[in-house]
Amino acid sequence: MQLPERVTLASGLTVDLNEMCECERDSVRSLFNQVVLEGDSYPQLHPLTERDFAAYWLVGKAYVVRGQGDEPPDDIGAPGSILGAFYIKPNFSGRASHICNAGFIVEPRYRGQGIGRFMGTSVLPLAKALGYRAIMFNLVFASNTASIALWKSLGFDTIGRIPNAVRLAGDRYVDALMFYRNLEDIS
């Protein structure tokens, strides 16, 4: 996959995918912290400091999806604004470091427009190009039906279920799913 990659999504939104640059670090951390506070997809209880964010998100490679439309300059979808982001990093060390992990976030006002699918589709050849042989997600909340549907549609297998793994707001517990996808068939 050649970066940057510009695509027009089925929703009509034109976006660019590229590696995250240093100047975007605070914007991605802010978006990640917003997602953390929603409490529906990441296990963190509190927003991450710059240091904690770097230790969590910037261990491997980080990518962003930038808006490229004709929206007014004050709109979040204005050219250059970050509409989504993801990382790719080793899931395990040593003899199992050929299996990667990835995490994804989408700007809330732009969910449902194909950004998550675009990132999910893009992570596969990017991970393979980085030398990974497989990708594994350790903790997909069972209540996150959009993510579950996406990973299944992209050929991921459910390889495990962790009962009551996640405590949501109101002390409601949900299971977490583990997903796995071999990358050997990715071109």
C-alpha positions, 0 to 999 in steps of 0.5 A, spaced: 500 500 500 502 506 497 501 512 502 499 517 502 492 514 500 486 518 498 480 515 497 472 517 496 468 513 501 461 510 499 458 516 503 462 521 499 467 523 504 474 524 501 479 522 505 487 521 506 490 515 510 498 517 512 502 516 517 501 520 523 506 526 524 509 529 530 504 535 529 498 531 530 500 527 536 496 532 541 490 531 536 490 524 536 491 523 543 485 528 544 480 524 540 483 518 543 481 521 550 474 522 548 473 515 546 476 513 552 471 517 556 465 514 552 467 508 555 464 503 549 470 501 546 477 501 550 478 499 557 482 505 560 478 509 565 481 516 565 484 520 559 491 518 558 497 523 559 502 525 553 506 520 556 501 514 557 499 516 550 505 515 547 507 508 551 500 506 549 499 508 542 506 510 539 509 503 540 509 501 533 506 505 527 501 510 528 496 512 522 491 518 521 485 519 516 485 526 514 479 529 511 480 532 504 473 535 503 470 542 501 467 543 508 467 550 511 474 551 515 471 551 522 468 544 521 471 538 523 471 535 516 475 540 513 481 539 509 487 536 514 483 535 520 483 528 523 477 524 522 480 517 524 486 514 527 489 507 528 496 504 531 499 497 529 504 494 534 506 487 536 501 484 540 506 479 543 514 479 544 520 475 542 517 468 538 510 471 537 512 478 535 510 476 528 502 477 531 500 484 531 495 488 535 491 494 532 487 500 535 482 504 532 478 511 533 473 515 529 471 522 530 464 521 533 461 526 528 463 522 522 462 515 525 457 511 520 461 514 514 465 508 512 472 511 516 472 505 520 471 500 514 477 504 510 482 503 516 480 496 517 481 494 510 487 498 510 490 495 516 491 488 513 496 490 507 500 495 512 501 490 517 503 485 512 508 490 509 511 491 516 512 484 516 507 481 521 504 474 519 497 475 523 493 480 527 489 479 533 485 483 537 484 482 545 479 485 547 473 487 543 467 489 547 461 484 546 457 490 546 460 494 540 456 490 535 459 495 529 466 493 531 464 486 531 460 486 524 466 490 521 471 484 523 467 479 521 466 482 514 473 483 513 475 475 515 477 475 522 475 469 526 473 469 533 478 465 537 475 467 544 470 470 549 472 473 556 466 472 560 464 479 564 471 482 562 469 489 561 465 493 566 461 499 563 457 505 566 452 503 571 456 497 573 454 493 567 459 487 565 459 485 558 464 479 555 469 481 550 471 477 544 478 476 541 479 476 534 484 473 529 486 474 522 492 471 518 495 476 513 498 471 509 493 471 503 493 479 503 497 482 497 
